[in-house]
């Protein structure tokens, strides 16, 4: 229970269906002096909202401390990725390395059968194989951020709000008089908060900001910068160059602290290298897929192998460090981290 409306309604729906339910909130981040986040998905007020909804439903409620796991698996990875010129997605990495793994490992401790979350996604069992599917509300679909889940996780996880639209979820919460019914969604990274991520990096890892050069695609130096961690592929603003027409970051060469900028057409990508490829249905093979490489982006057709994805048509501004999810219609086939873009 994150303290948001989706997980609140998920708990209520399962209880209404006759299940014994308990609520759990993960404490994932604290500052250098032990302070909890003031923005994002893990604030004190979020935990209080979750506790009050649990009290309203008359279900047990627990807070589990996994701050060490989160710092090692998510925050340190976030810093490392920016230091080597990648653009990480810490919320997906949290799902990958902390939330599902740690919660599923505690099911037996709490004598629970399944883990239930408020994600807008759906799952179903077909001939003994669990399928992950897009949520019914296309505008709120979160299957992309769950694309790393395998049969181990899917077999013991349920997504009840995935069958509802966001407006229907809020209507259920309002009918029950839940304090989370009209609560806005948080878009901030919990450990960064309301500031710019660059400010966070300056505070915790100032060493990632090594000065270097901004060059064009022919290698001509255009400006200097104070660290590749301040840039991402496709970035147009804050480049420190003025050449009379728009320029975009087309490549980051962390080894030499070089940022390469070029025209928009130079952002075109025909192939991406993959790492940490997982199959949601348990296994897979080379073949055609529809690929989504942004959280709410459109899918693009391509040919998938174990090590790469070749697009049928060039795509634009794909950043290493991000996730790509693979689909067959509404069914998630799997996902991977983008290691390189060519």
KOLFIKE-195708 format. One record per residue (C-alpha): residue number from 0; residue in one letter; chain; x, y, z negated. Coordinates in nm, 4 decimals. Example, Ala and Ser with C-alpha at 12.3 -4.5 7.8 and 13.67 -1.06 7.14 Angstrom:
! KOLFIKE-195708
+-----+---------+--------+----------+----------+----------+
: num : residuo : cadena :     east :    north :       up :
+-----+---------+--------+----------+----------+----------+
:   0 :       a :      A :   1.2300 :  -0.4500 :  -0.7800 :
:   1 :       s :      A :   1.3670 :  -0.1060 :  -0.7140 :
+-----+---------+--------+----------+----------+----------+
//
This chain:
! KOLFIKE-195708
+-----+---------+--------+----------+----------+----------+
: num : residuo : cadena :     east :    north :       up :
+-----+---------+--------+----------+----------+----------+
:   0 :       x :      A :   0.0000 :   0.0000 :   0.0000 :
:   1 :       x :      A :   0.1707 :   0.3136 :   0.1264 :
:   2 :       x :      A :  -0.0837 :   0.5512 :  -0.0221 :
:   3 :       x :      A :  -0.2341 :   0.6210 :   0.3195 :
:   4 :       x :      A :  -0.5857 :   0.5573 :   0.4436 :
:   5 :       x :      A :  -0.4949 :   0.2575 :   0.6619 :
:   6 :       x :      A :  -0.3462 :   0.0384 :   0.3886 :
:   7 :       x :      A :  -0.6197 :   0.1499 :   0.1484 :
:   8 :       x :      A :  -0.8878 :   0.0274 :   0.3879 :
:   9 :       x :      A :  -0.6911 :  -0.2899 :   0.4653 :
:  10 :       x :      A :  -0.7016 :  -0.3808 :   0.0955 :
:  11 :       x :      A :  -1.0736 :  -0.3027 :   0.0767 :
:  12 :       x :      A :  -1.1573 :  -0.5096 :   0.3855 :
:  13 :       x :      A :  -0.9756 :  -0.8147 :   0.2537 :
:  14 :       x :      A :  -1.1437 :  -0.7821 :  -0.0839 :
:  15 :       x :      A :  -1.4825 :  -0.7438 :   0.0850 :
:  16 :       x :      A :  -1.4123 :  -1.0642 :   0.2790 :
:  17 :       x :      A :  -1.3792 :  -1.2517 :  -0.0490 :
:  18 :       x :      A :  -1.0037 :  -1.2693 :  -0.0935 :
:  19 :       x :      A :  -0.8132 :  -1.2078 :  -0.4153 :
:  20 :       x :      A :  -0.6070 :  -0.8981 :  -0.3421 :
:  21 :       x :      A :  -0.3194 :  -0.7230 :  -0.5134 :
:  22 :       x :      A :  -0.1545 :  -0.3989 :  -0.4103 :
:  23 :       x :      A :   0.2201 :  -0.3444 :  -0.3772 :
:  24 :       x :      A :   0.4157 :  -0.0279 :  -0.3045 :
:  25 :       x :      A :   0.7853 :  -0.0359 :  -0.2210 :
:  26 :       x :      A :   1.0109 :   0.2248 :  -0.3756 :
:  27 :       x :      A :   1.2668 :   0.2668 :  -0.0995 :
:  28 :       x :      A :   1.4529 :   0.5913 :  -0.1474 :
:  29 :       x :      A :   1.5835 :   0.8138 :  -0.4199 :
:  30 :       x :      A :   1.8184 :   1.1076 :  -0.3957 :
:  31 :       x :      A :   2.1636 :   1.1382 :  -0.5531 :
:  32 :       x :      A :   2.0083 :   1.2310 :  -0.8885 :
:  33 :       x :      A :   1.7353 :   0.9679 :  -0.8720 :
:  34 :       x :      A :   1.4703 :   1.2049 :  -0.7380 :
:  35 :       x :      A :   1.1977 :   1.0591 :  -0.5156 :
:  36 :       x :      A :   1.1197 :   1.1934 :  -0.1662 :
:  37 :       x :      A :   0.9062 :   1.5039 :  -0.1273 :
:  38 :       x :      A :   0.8069 :   1.4224 :   0.2318 :
:  39 :       x :      A :   0.7571 :   1.1123 :   0.4419 :
:  40 :       x :      A :   0.5830 :   0.7896 :   0.3473 :
:  41 :       x :      A :   0.7317 :   0.7183 :   0.0051 :
:  42 :       x :      A :   0.6597 :   1.0180 :  -0.2179 :
:  43 :       x :      A :   0.5411 :   1.0110 :  -0.5773 :
:  44 :       x :      A :   0.2012 :   1.1405 :  -0.4661 :
:  45 :       x :      A :   0.1755 :   0.8537 :  -0.2150 :
:  46 :       x :      A :   0.2391 :   0.5985 :  -0.4881 :
:  47 :       x :      A :  -0.0172 :   0.7730 :  -0.7074 :
:  48 :       x :      A :  -0.2749 :   0.7601 :  -0.4261 :
:  49 :       x :      A :  -0.2063 :   0.3879 :  -0.3825 :
:  50 :       x :      A :  -0.2373 :   0.3269 :  -0.7571 :
:  51 :       x :      A :  -0.5691 :   0.5101 :  -0.7760 :
:  52 :       x :      A :  -0.7138 :   0.3206 :  -0.4788 :
:  53 :       x :      A :  -0.6045 :  -0.0066 :  -0.6412 :
:  54 :       x :      A :  -0.7754 :   0.1022 :  -0.9623 :
:  55 :       x :      A :  -1.0921 :   0.1873 :  -0.7687 :
:  56 :       x :      A :  -1.0884 :  -0.1592 :  -0.6102 :
:  57 :       x :      A :  -1.0027 :  -0.3110 :  -0.9500 :
:  58 :       x :      A :  -0.7030 :  -0.5019 :  -0.8153 :
:  59 :       x :      A :  -0.3567 :  -0.5465 :  -0.9699 :
:  60 :       x :      A :  -0.0964 :  -0.2974 :  -0.8504 :
:  61 :       x :      A :   0.2838 :  -0.3148 :  -0.8571 :
:  62 :       x :      A :   0.5759 :  -0.0978 :  -0.7507 :
:  63 :       x :      A :   0.8834 :  -0.2920 :  -0.6350 :
:  64 :       x :      A :   1.2223 :  -0.1207 :  -0.6289 :
:  65 :       x :      A :   1.4191 :  -0.1932 :  -0.3101 :
:  66 :       x :      A :   1.6230 :   0.1258 :  -0.2954 :
:  67 :       x :      A :   1.9539 :  -0.0624 :  -0.2669 :
:  68 :       x :      A :   1.8267 :  -0.2723 :   0.0249 :
:  69 :       x :      A :   1.6941 :   0.0390 :   0.1962 :
:  70 :       x :      A :   2.0156 :   0.2342 :   0.1528 :
:  71 :       x :      A :   2.2291 :  -0.0521 :   0.2845 :
:  72 :       x :      A :   2.0017 :  -0.1643 :   0.5681 :
:  73 :       x :      A :   1.8428 :   0.1594 :   0.6862 :
:  74 :       x :      A :   2.0162 :   0.4768 :   0.5664 :
:  75 :       x :      A :   2.3711 :   0.3534 :   0.6200 :
:  76 :       x :      A :   2.2697 :   0.2272 :   0.9654 :
:  77 :       x :      A :   2.1124 :   0.5664 :   1.0426 :
:  78 :       x :      A :   2.4377 :   0.7452 :   0.9588 :
:  79 :       x :      A :   2.6515 :   0.4921 :   1.1475 :
:  80 :       x :      A :   2.4387 :   0.5097 :   1.4620 :
:  81 :       x :      A :   2.4567 :   0.8868 :   1.4869 :
:  82 :       x :      A :   2.8311 :   0.8713 :   1.4248 :
:  83 :       x :      A :   2.8794 :   0.6461 :   1.7295 :
:  84 :       x :      A :   2.6478 :   0.8453 :   1.9568 :
:  85 :       x :      A :   2.3299 :   0.6423 :   1.9200 :
:  86 :       x :      A :   1.9797 :   0.7634 :   1.8334 :
:  87 :       x :      A :   1.8346 :   0.5353 :   1.5637 :
:  88 :       x :      A :   1.4730 :   0.4759 :   1.4646 :
:  89 :       x :      A :   1.4908 :   0.4262 :   1.0865 :
:  90 :       x :      A :   1.1212 :   0.3371 :   1.0484 :
:  91 :       x :      A :   1.1609 :   0.0398 :   1.2833 :
:  92 :       x :      A :   1.4852 :  -0.0583 :   1.1124 :
:  93 :       x :      A :   1.3007 :  -0.0476 :   0.7792 :
:  94 :       x :      A :   1.0421 :  -0.2900 :   0.9184 :
:  95 :       x :      A :   1.3188 :  -0.5067 :   1.0613 :
:  96 :       x :      A :   1.5471 :  -0.5316 :   0.7597 :
:  97 :       x :      A :   1.3492 :  -0.4424 :   0.4474 :
:  98 :       x :      A :   0.9718 :  -0.4249 :   0.4371 :
:  99 :       x :      A :   0.8604 :  -0.7530 :   0.5908 :
: 100 :       x :      A :   1.1602 :  -0.9577 :   0.4810 :
: 101 :       x :      A :   1.1471 :  -0.8468 :   0.1182 :
: 102 :       x :      A :   0.7686 :  -0.8601 :   0.0818 :
: 103 :       x :      A :   0.7352 :  -1.2000 :   0.2464 :
: 104 :       x :      A :   1.0089 :  -1.3356 :   0.0203 :
: 105 :       x :      A :   0.7970 :  -1.2328 :  -0.2814 :
: 106 :       x :      A :   0.4703 :  -1.3974 :  -0.1748 :
: 107 :       x :      A :   0.5339 :  -1.7132 :  -0.3746 :
: 108 :       x :      A :   0.6410 :  -1.5117 :  -0.6806 :
: 109 :       x :      A :   0.2966 :  -1.3491 :  -0.6828 :
: 110 :       x :      A :   0.1176 :  -1.6706 :  -0.5772 :
: 111 :       x :      A :  -0.0048 :  -1.5041 :  -0.2582 :
: 112 :       x :      A :  -0.0761 :  -1.6686 :   0.0758 :
: 113 :       x :      A :  -0.0365 :  -1.3749 :   0.3154 :
: 114 :       x :      A :   0.0969 :  -1.0222 :   0.3419 :
: 115 :       x :      A :  -0.1539 :  -0.7628 :   0.4624 :
: 116 :       x :      A :  -0.0523 :  -0.4220 :   0.5991 :
: 117 :       x :      A :  -0.2327 :  -0.1189 :   0.7367 :
: 118 :       x :      A :  -0.0624 :  -0.1228 :   1.0765 :
: 119 :       x :      A :  -0.2766 :  -0.0623 :   1.3840 :
: 120 :       x :      A :  -0.1981 :  -0.3939 :   1.5502 :
: 121 :       x :      A :  -0.3716 :  -0.7283 :   1.5849 :
: 122 :       x :      A :  -0.2648 :  -1.0902 :   1.5556 :
: 123 :       x :      A :  -0.4266 :  -1.4204 :   1.6423 :
: 124 :       x :      A :  -0.3345 :  -1.7870 :   1.6490 :
: 125 :       x :      A :  -0.3557 :  -1.9641 :   1.9849 :
: 126 :       x :      A :  -0.2704 :  -2.3350 :   2.0012 :
: 127 :       x :      A :  -0.0601 :  -2.3110 :   1.6886 :
: 128 :       x :      A :   0.1323 :  -2.0029 :   1.8064 :
: 129 :       x :      A :   0.0764 :  -1.6610 :   1.6528 :
: 130 :       x :      A :   0.0426 :  -1.3700 :   1.8950 :
: 131 :       x :      A :   0.1026 :  -1.0043 :   1.8117 :
: 132 :       x :      A :  -0.1247 :  -0.7697 :   2.0072 :
: 133 :       x :      A :  -0.1867 :  -0.3991 :   2.0481 :
: 134 :       x :      A :  -0.4326 :  -0.2367 :   1.8101 :
: 135 :       x :      A :  -0.7796 :  -0.1627 :   1.9424 :
: 136 :       x :      A :  -0.7213 :   0.2124 :   1.9112 :
: 137 :       x :      A :  -0.4717 :   0.2740 :   2.1916 :
: 138 :       x :      A :  -0.3864 :   0.6199 :   2.0591 :
: 139 :       x :      A :  -0.2810 :   0.4752 :   1.7208 :
: 140 :       x :      A :  -0.1361 :   0.1427 :   1.8363 :
: 141 :       x :      A :   0.1693 :   0.0444 :   1.6286 :
: 142 :       x :      A :   0.2606 :  -0.2864 :   1.7898 :
: 143 :       x :      A :   0.5779 :  -0.1234 :   1.9261 :
: 144 :       x :      A :   0.7213 :  -0.0750 :   1.5749 :
: 145 :       x :      A :   0.6387 :  -0.4392 :   1.4929 :
: 146 :       x :      A :   0.7913 :  -0.5905 :   1.8057 :
: 147 :       x :      A :   1.0785 :  -0.7480 :   1.6088 :
: 148 :       x :      A :   0.8390 :  -0.9753 :   1.4158 :
: 149 :       x :      A :   0.8758 :  -1.3466 :   1.4871 :
: 150 :       x :      A :   0.6605 :  -1.6511 :   1.4134 :
: 151 :       x :      A :   0.7996 :  -1.6581 :   1.0584 :
: 152 :       x :      A :   0.6527 :  -1.3174 :   0.9801 :
: 153 :       x :      A :   0.3415 :  -1.3314 :   1.1975 :
: 154 :       x :      A :   0.2217 :  -1.6607 :   1.0508 :
: 155 :       x :      A :   0.1983 :  -1.5031 :   0.7051 :
: 156 :       x :      A :   0.0950 :  -1.1456 :   0.7932 :
: 157 :       x :      A :  -0.2447 :  -0.9952 :   0.8748 :
: 158 :       x :      A :  -0.3444 :  -0.6558 :   1.0213 :
: 159 :       x :      A :  -0.7166 :  -0.6033 :   0.9502 :
: 160 :       x :      A :  -0.7383 :  -0.2360 :   1.0510 :
: 161 :       x :      A :  -0.6038 :  -0.3213 :   1.3958 :
: 162 :       x :      A :  -0.9589 :  -0.4155 :   1.4924 :
: 163 :       x :      A :  -1.0785 :  -0.0603 :   1.4111 :
: 164 :       x :      A :  -1.0227 :   0.2827 :   1.5568 :
: 165 :       x :      A :  -0.8677 :   0.5462 :   1.3324 :
: 166 :       x :      A :  -1.2011 :   0.7263 :   1.3035 :
: 167 :       x :      A :  -1.3667 :   0.4015 :   1.1950 :
: 168 :       x :      A :  -1.0966 :   0.3481 :   0.9329 :
: 169 :       x :      A :  -1.1562 :   0.6951 :   0.7916 :
: 170 :       x :      A :  -1.5321 :   0.6359 :   0.7958 :
: 171 :       x :      A :  -1.4916 :   0.3187 :   0.5880 :
: 172 :       x :      A :  -1.2740 :   0.5046 :   0.3399 :
: 173 :       x :      A :  -1.5199 :   0.7944 :   0.3207 :
: 174 :       x :      A :  -1.8152 :   0.5610 :   0.2625 :
: 175 :       x :      A :  -1.6251 :   0.4064 :  -0.0287 :
: 176 :       x :      A :  -1.5324 :   0.7463 :  -0.1694 :
: 177 :       x :      A :  -1.1579 :   0.6805 :  -0.1367 :
: 178 :       x :      A :  -0.9273 :   0.9711 :  -0.2116 :
: 179 :       x :      A :  -0.7231 :   0.8788 :   0.0977 :
: 180 :       x :      A :  -1.0145 :   0.9098 :   0.3440 :
: 181 :       x :      A :  -0.9066 :   1.2442 :   0.4914 :
: 182 :       x :      A :  -0.5362 :   1.2232 :   0.4045 :
: 183 :       x :      A :  -0.3182 :   1.3373 :   0.6966 :
: 184 :       x :      A :  -0.0560 :   1.1067 :   0.8425 :
: 185 :       x :      A :   0.3068 :   1.1621 :   0.7540 :
: 186 :       x :      A :   0.5506 :   1.2046 :   1.0436 :
: 187 :       x :      A :   0.8634 :   1.2797 :   0.8401 :
: 188 :       x :      A :   1.1522 :   1.0413 :   0.7777 :
: 189 :       x :      A :   1.1292 :   0.9718 :   0.4052 :
: 190 :       x :      A :   1.4977 :   1.0208 :   0.3208 :
: 191 :       x :      A :   1.5345 :   1.3248 :   0.5484 :
: 192 :       x :      A :   1.2129 :   1.4969 :   0.4428 :
: 193 :       x :      A :   1.1063 :   1.8245 :   0.5982 :
: 194 :       x :      A :   1.4535 :   1.9385 :   0.6984 :
: 195 :       x :      A :   1.6374 :   1.8641 :   1.0204 :
: 196 :       x :      A :   1.8163 :   1.5266 :   1.0282 :
: 197 :       x :      A :   2.1409 :   1.7112 :   1.0985 :
: 198 :       x :      A :   2.1172 :   1.8742 :   0.7565 :
: 199 :       x :      A :   2.0825 :   1.5339 :   0.5944 :
: 200 :       x :      A :   2.3880 :   1.4038 :   0.7795 :
: 201 :       x :      A :   2.5899 :   1.7115 :   0.6808 :
: 202 :       x :      A :   2.5036 :   1.6437 :   0.3143 :
: 203 :       x :      A :   2.5664 :   1.2691 :   0.2974 :
: 204 :       x :      A :   2.8262 :   1.2089 :   0.5700 :
: 205 :       x :      A :   2.9970 :   1.5319 :   0.6784 :
: 206 :       x :      A :   3.2711 :   1.3225 :   0.8377 :
: 207 :       x :      A :   3.0414 :   1.2313 :   1.1302 :
: 208 :       x :      A :   3.0711 :   1.5894 :   1.2540 :
: 209 :       x :      A :   3.4043 :   1.5888 :   1.4367 :
: 210 :       x :      A :   3.4387 :   1.8723 :   1.6861 :
: 211 :       x :      A :   3.4734 :   1.7992 :   2.0552 :
: 212 :       x :      A :   3.3907 :   1.9137 :   2.4051 :
: 213 :       x :      A :   3.0733 :   1.9565 :   2.6076 :
: 214 :       x :      A :   3.1559 :   1.8690 :   2.9683 :
: 215 :       x :      A :   2.9639 :   1.8323 :   3.2929 :
: 216 :       x :      A :   2.9396 :   1.5055 :   3.4825 :
: 217 :       x :      A :   3.2575 :   1.5935 :   3.6731 :
: 218 :       x :      A :   3.4520 :   1.6346 :   3.3498 :
: 219 :       x :      A :   3.4739 :   2.0154 :   3.3508 :
: 220 :       x :      A :   3.4678 :   2.1577 :   2.9987 :
: 221 :       x :      A :   3.1745 :   2.3926 :   2.9396 :
: 222 :       x :      A :   3.1778 :   2.4464 :   2.5633 :
: 223 :       x :      A :   3.2792 :   2.3043 :   2.2276 :
: 224 :       x :      A :   3.0544 :   2.1338 :   1.9735 :
: 225 :       x :      A :   3.0858 :   2.0436 :   1.6058 :
: 226 :       x :      A :   2.9959 :   1.6742 :   1.6291 :
: 227 :       x :      A :   2.8242 :   1.4178 :   1.8537 :
: 228 :       x :      A :   2.5847 :   1.3394 :   1.5673 :
: 229 :       x :      A :   2.3999 :   1.6590 :   1.6579 :
: 230 :       x :      A :   2.3018 :   1.5347 :   2.0031 :
: 231 :       x :      A :   2.0754 :   1.2766 :   2.1639 :
: 232 :       x :      A :   2.0183 :   1.1614 :   2.5208 :
: 233 :       x :      A :   1.7778 :   1.3893 :   2.7084 :
: 234 :       x :      A :   1.8341 :   1.6852 :   2.4752 :
: 235 :       x :      A :   1.8012 :   2.0211 :   2.6509 :
: 236 :       x :      A :   1.8176 :   2.2800 :   2.3750 :
: 237 :       x :      A :   2.1044 :   2.3725 :   2.1422 :
: 238 :       x :      A :   2.3699 :   2.2581 :   2.3901 :
: 239 :       x :      A :   2.5757 :   2.5761 :   2.3681 :
: 240 :       x :      A :   2.6084 :   2.6056 :   2.7470 :
: 241 :       x :      A :   2.4658 :   2.8527 :   2.9952 :
: 242 :       x :      A :   2.5044 :   2.7654 :   3.3634 :
: 243 :       x :      A :   2.1958 :   2.9285 :   3.5132 :
: 244 :       x :      A :   1.9795 :   2.6171 :   3.5298 :
: 245 :       x :      A :   1.8647 :   2.3534 :   3.2778 :
: 246 :       x :      A :   2.1190 :   2.0976 :   3.1584 :
: 247 :       x :      A :   2.0495 :   1.7815 :   2.9598 :
: 248 :       x :      A :   2.2614 :   1.5446 :   2.7539 :
: 249 :       x :      A :   2.3149 :   1.2490 :   2.9877 :
: 250 :       x :      A :   2.5868 :   1.0625 :   2.7950 :
: 251 :       x :      A :   2.7582 :   1.0665 :   2.4559 :
: 252 :       x :      A :   3.1166 :   0.9387 :   2.4354 :
: 253 :       x :      A :   3.1729 :   0.9113 :   2.0631 :
: 254 :       x :      A :   3.5249 :   0.7705 :   2.0963 :
: 255 :       x :      A :   3.6492 :   1.1034 :   2.2299 :
: 256 :       x :      A :   3.3773 :   1.3169 :   2.0673 :
: 257 :       x :      A :   3.2571 :   1.4212 :   2.4120 :
: 258 :       x :      A :   2.9043 :   1.5225 :   2.5093 :
: 259 :       x :      A :   2.8319 :   1.4977 :   2.8813 :
: 260 :       x :      A :   2.5556 :   1.7166 :   3.0259 :
: 261 :       x :      A :   2.3997 :   1.7151 :   3.3703 :
: 262 :       x :      A :   2.0917 :   1.7847 :   3.5782 :
: 263 :       x :      A :   1.7614 :   1.6177 :   3.5065 :
: 264 :       x :      A :   1.8023 :   1.3679 :   3.7904 :
: 265 :       x :      A :   2.1159 :   1.2413 :   3.6154 :
: 266 :       x :      A :   1.8987 :   1.1147 :   3.3294 :
: 267 :       x :      A :   1.7697 :   0.8340 :   3.5530 :
: 268 :       x :      A :   1.8263 :   0.4839 :   3.4125 :
: 269 :       x :      A :   1.7897 :   0.1655 :   3.6154 :
: 270 :       x :      A :   1.9144 :  -0.0892 :   3.3600 :
: 271 :       x :      A :   1.9523 :  -0.1140 :   2.9832 :
: 272 :       x :      A :   2.1739 :  -0.3486 :   2.7855 :
: 273 :       x :      A :   2.0093 :  -0.5284 :   2.4937 :
: 274 :       x :      A :   2.1075 :  -0.6597 :   2.1528 :
: 275 :       x :      A :   1.9181 :  -0.8294 :   1.8692 :
: 276 :       x :      A :   1.6582 :  -0.9649 :   2.1117 :
: 277 :       x :      A :   1.3724 :  -1.1422 :   1.9318 :
: 278 :       x :      A :   1.0704 :  -1.3274 :   2.0651 :
: 279 :       x :      A :   0.7411 :  -1.2724 :   1.8842 :
: 280 :       x :      A :   0.5983 :  -1.5978 :   2.0207 :
: 281 :       x :      A :   0.9025 :  -1.7991 :   1.9131 :
: 282 :       x :      A :   1.0832 :  -1.8338 :   2.2457 :
: 283 :       x :      A :   1.1096 :  -1.6762 :   2.5869 :
: 284 :       x :      A :   1.2892 :  -1.6817 :   2.9173 :
: 285 :       x :      A :   1.4069 :  -1.4568 :   3.1974 :
: 286 :       x :      A :   1.1260 :  -1.3004 :   3.3923 :
: 287 :       x :      A :   0.9035 :  -1.0008 :   3.4650 :
: 288 :       x :      A :   0.7759 :  -0.7914 :   3.1732 :
: 289 :       x :      A :   0.6221 :  -0.4568 :   3.0957 :
: 290 :       x :      A :   0.8595 :  -0.2618 :   2.8720 :
: 291 :       x :      A :   0.7883 :   0.0227 :   2.6297 :
: 292 :       x :      A :   1.0890 :   0.2180 :   2.5044 :
: 293 :       x :      A :   0.9153 :   0.4990 :   2.3143 :
: 294 :       x :      A :   0.6690 :   0.4667 :   2.0266 :
: 295 :       x :      A :   0.3737 :   0.6043 :   2.2235 :
: 296 :       x :      A :   0.5206 :   0.5989 :   2.5721 :
: 297 :       x :      A :   0.3898 :   0.4311 :   2.8826 :
: 298 :       x :      A :   0.5126 :   0.0862 :   2.9816 :
: 299 :       x :      A :   0.7399 :   0.0285 :   3.2799 :
: 300 :       x :      A :   0.7806 :  -0.2883 :   3.4851 :
: 301 :       x :      A :   1.1125 :  -0.4686 :   3.4817 :
: 302 :       x :      A :   1.3013 :  -0.7971 :   3.4859 :
: 303 :       x :      A :   1.4171 :  -0.9227 :   3.1463 :
: 304 :       x :      A :   1.7177 :  -1.1399 :   3.0695 :
: 305 :       x :      A :   1.8765 :  -1.2241 :   2.7357 :
: 306 :       x :      A :   2.1254 :  -0.9387 :   2.7728 :
: 307 :       x :      A :   1.9537 :  -0.6722 :   2.9846 :
: 308 :       x :      A :   1.6385 :  -0.5263 :   3.1329 :
: 309 :       x :      A :   1.6404 :  -0.4073 :   3.4946 :
: 310 :       x :      A :   1.3607 :  -0.1628 :   3.5756 :
: 311 :       x :      A :   1.1637 :  -0.1864 :   3.8970 :
: 312 :       x :      A :   1.1728 :   0.1937 :   3.9164 :
: 313 :       x :      A :   1.4302 :   0.4190 :   3.7425 :
: 314 :       x :      A :   1.3270 :   0.5558 :   3.4026 :
: 315 :       x :      A :   1.4372 :   0.8775 :   3.2351 :
: 316 :       x :      A :   1.6361 :   0.9663 :   2.9230 :
: 317 :       x :      A :   1.6683 :   0.6331 :   2.7428 :
: 318 :       x :      A :   1.8804 :   0.6578 :   2.4284 :
: 319 :       x :      A :   2.0934 :   0.3695 :   2.2964 :
: 320 :       x :      A :   1.9918 :   0.2826 :   1.9405 :
: 321 :       x :      A :   1.6207 :   0.2944 :   2.0149 :
: 322 :       x :      A :   1.3914 :  -0.0088 :   2.0397 :
: 323 :       x :      A :   1.2333 :  -0.1527 :   2.3521 :
: 324 :       x :      A :   0.9247 :  -0.3729 :   2.3212 :
: 325 :       x :      A :   0.8117 :  -0.6230 :   2.5850 :
: 326 :       x :      A :   0.4470 :  -0.6855 :   2.6732 :
: 327 :       x :      A :   0.2258 :  -0.9120 :   2.8785 :
: 328 :       x :      A :  -0.0926 :  -0.7057 :   2.8882 :
: 329 :       x :      A :  -0.1828 :  -0.6368 :   2.5239 :
: 330 :       x :      A :   0.0324 :  -0.9217 :   2.3923 :
: 331 :       x :      A :   0.3773 :  -0.8438 :   2.2508 :
: 332 :       x :      A :   0.6397 :  -1.0834 :   2.3841 :
: 333 :       x :      A :   0.9240 :  -0.9508 :   2.1722 :
: 334 :       x :      A :   1.1619 :  -0.6631 :   2.1281 :
: 335 :       x :      A :   1.5275 :  -0.5609 :   2.1233 :
: 336 :       x :      A :   1.7629 :  -0.2772 :   2.0397 :
: 337 :       x :      A :   1.8909 :  -0.0739 :   2.3327 :
: 338 :       x :      A :   2.2682 :  -0.1108 :   2.3350 :
: 339 :       x :      A :   2.3436 :   0.0839 :   2.6533 :
: 340 :       x :      A :   2.1779 :   0.2588 :   2.9454 :
: 341 :       x :      A :   2.3070 :   0.2612 :   3.3028 :
+-----+---------+--------+----------+----------+----------+
//
